């Protein structure tokens, strides 16, 4: 029999219950663009309490295109500050930080999942034997074997990026003159997803590397007919482990 004092899981949490929930710390890149609902950096995207901390000097240019060179210590320092503030697990706002997953995990006293790419081995394991994971990324040119190995993913996993000259790439590349155009962003993302599936017809699921892609995950799934995995689903999985549902 369930505990008579336990809350009804069908009822929304009240303010006190929300404050008691385990907090997820989010290491944010140093960016200036607006983060829309569904983006990891928008507080309204979350179903669990979060703590944000910007890692100064860590921007898309040096993290995505520069291999995050020299940024490990600033990320560790910021992550430890989040732990001191009450975070019981840590994630990041850029899947390219898979490159430092092992080092971050070794340095922190709480779980860290630096990249959505860490889901790749599990997704592959649950797919039919003749299917594979396909990765949708911000920049296919910059996503290297080192990133995939850091995430525990097969280095041969197919990768497709949005076009470098697309409005999506310009906006989330932190260009100061880029404008938010959700409809065009979705067109850019769906074009990349379609290219991925056409190039690799045995794709059984799509994994979004980029933390700016979740606002479009539903559209990707509807357009391709495939299951779509992203950082927000990964975070929900982790959050549930920290505060399991009482039945």
N, C-alpha and C positions, 0 to 999 in steps of 0.2 A: 504494500500500500504506500502511496506517496506520502511524504511528510506533510502533516496537516498545516504546517506553517509555511510551506513553499508557495511561491507565487504561481498563478495560473499562467502557463507558458503561452496561452493564446492572448493574454492581455499585454498591452504595451508596458514597457518599463517606466516606473516613475523616476523622478529626479534623483532620489536617494539610491535607488538600484543602479542607475546609470553611473553615478559617481563611484560606486563600489566595483564596477566592471574593470577588468584588466585593461590597461592602456597600451596601445601600440605607438611606438615612437617612429616618426618618419623623417629620415634624413633627406632634406630638400636641396636640389641644385640651386645655385644662385642665379635666378632668372627674373625677368620683368613682365612676361606675358601673363594674361589672365588665365586662370585655371577653371574650366567649366565643370558643371556637375558630372560626375563620373571619373574625372581626373583624380589621381591619387592626392594631389595637392589642394583639392577643394574639400573643406570640412563637411560639406553637405553630402559628399559621396559615401560617407562612412556610416556603418550601423554599429560601430563600437567607438569608444572614446579614443582620441588620438592626440599626440603631442607632436608638433612640427618644430624642426630646427633647420635653419638654412646653413649650409656649409659654405662660408664665405670664400669666394674665388673659384668654387667648383661650378663651372658653367658648361653648357652643351658643347662648346668649342673644345675645351680641354678634357672633358670626360668622354664624349662620344668620339670626337675626331683625334684627340690627343692621347688616348689610352689611359686617361686618369693618372698620368705620370706625376709623381710627387704628391699625390693627394691622399694617400693611405692614412697618414698620421692625422690630418685634419678630420677625416671621416671617423677615425677611432675616437678622437677627442670629443667630437660632437655627439657620437653615439653614447659615450660614457656620461656626458652631461644629461642626455635623455634618460638614461638609467637612473641617475641621481634624482631626476624629476619625477620618477615613478613608472617609467616605461618597463614593461615586462617582456617585451619583444621589440625588435627593430626591423624596419624595412627601409627602402629608399625610393626616390622618385625617378630613378633611371636604371633600366635593365642592364645597361652596359657596365654597371658596377659588379656584375658577376665576376669580373676580372679579379676582384678582391674578396670574394666570398670566404675563402679558406682563412685568409689573414684576419678578416674581421671576426669570424667565428672564434678564432684562437684568442683574440684580444678582449672579447666581451663576456660578461657574466650572465647574459641572457641570450635566447635564440635570436639569430639574425637571418633573414632571408633577403639577400641583397638584390635579387633579380627574379622576375617572373620566369626566366628561363630555367630555373631549378625544377619546374614542373615537368620538363620534357621527358625525363626517364619514366616517371609515373604514367604520363599520358601514353607513351609508347607501349608500356607494359599492359595497358588495358585495351589497346586497339586490336582488331583482328590481325592475324599474322601477315596478311598481305597489304596492310595499311601502315602509313608512317605519319609522323608529326611534321607539320610545316610551320616555319617560324615567320611571322610578320613583324618587321622591324622598322625603326626610324631610318636607319642607314645600313643597307646591305653591304656597302663597301667597307664600312667600319667594323662590322660585327665579325670578329675573327675566330679562328679555332681556339685561341686562348680564352676568349669569353665563354665559348661553349664548354670547354673542358673545365673552366672554373665553376660552371653551373652544374657539372656532372652530366652534361648532354652529349649525345653522339656528335662528333665533329662533322659527320657527313649529313647531318640534318639539313634538309632544304631550307633556304632562306630567301625571302623576298622583301625588299624595302619599298617604301613610298618613293616616288620619283624625287630626286634631289632638287629639281626646279619647281616642285609642286607648292601650292599655297600652304599645305600642311607642313611641309619641310621648312619653309621659310618662317612660318609663325613659331613653331616649336623649336626651331634652330636659334631662337632668341634674337631675330633680326629686329631692330628698333622700328623699322618702317612697315613691318608686316601687320596686317589687319585680321581680326577674328572673323572668319566666314565659315560657320559650322557646316552649311550645306556643301560648300566646295571641299572642305576637309573630308566629309563623308564620301564624296565622289572620289577623291584621291585615294582614300583608304580602300574603298571597294574595288577600285581599279587594280590596286596592288594585290588584294586578296584573290581576285579573279585571275590575275597573271600567275600567282603562285599555284593555284589549283590546275590551271591549264598546262603549266610546265611540268607539274607532278601530279598526274591523274590519280595516283594511289594515295594522295593525302587523305587521311582519315580524321584529322582534327587540326585546328589552327591555334597556335600559341602566340599571343601578342607579347613581344618583348617590351615594347614602349609603354610607359605608364600614362601616356596621353591618348592611347588607343581605346581604353575601356568605354568612353562615351559612344564609341562606334561598334562595340562588340555585338550588340543585338542585331545591328544592321548587317554585320559580317556574317553572322549565323544565318540570318534570313536569306541573304543573297547567295551564299554558298551551300546551304543545307547541311553544314558541318557544325559539330560542337566547337565552341570557341572558349579558350582559357585566357585569363588575363591576371594582372596583379591584384585586382580587387577581390576576385574569387580566392586567390591564394591567401590574402590577408584574412578573409572571413574564416578560412580553414584554420589558420593559426589562432585567431581570436577565440574560436570555439574551443580549442584545446586548453586555453588559459582559463576559460570560464564555461565549462560544459553545461549543457541544458539540464535543468532539474525536471524530471518527469514524475 
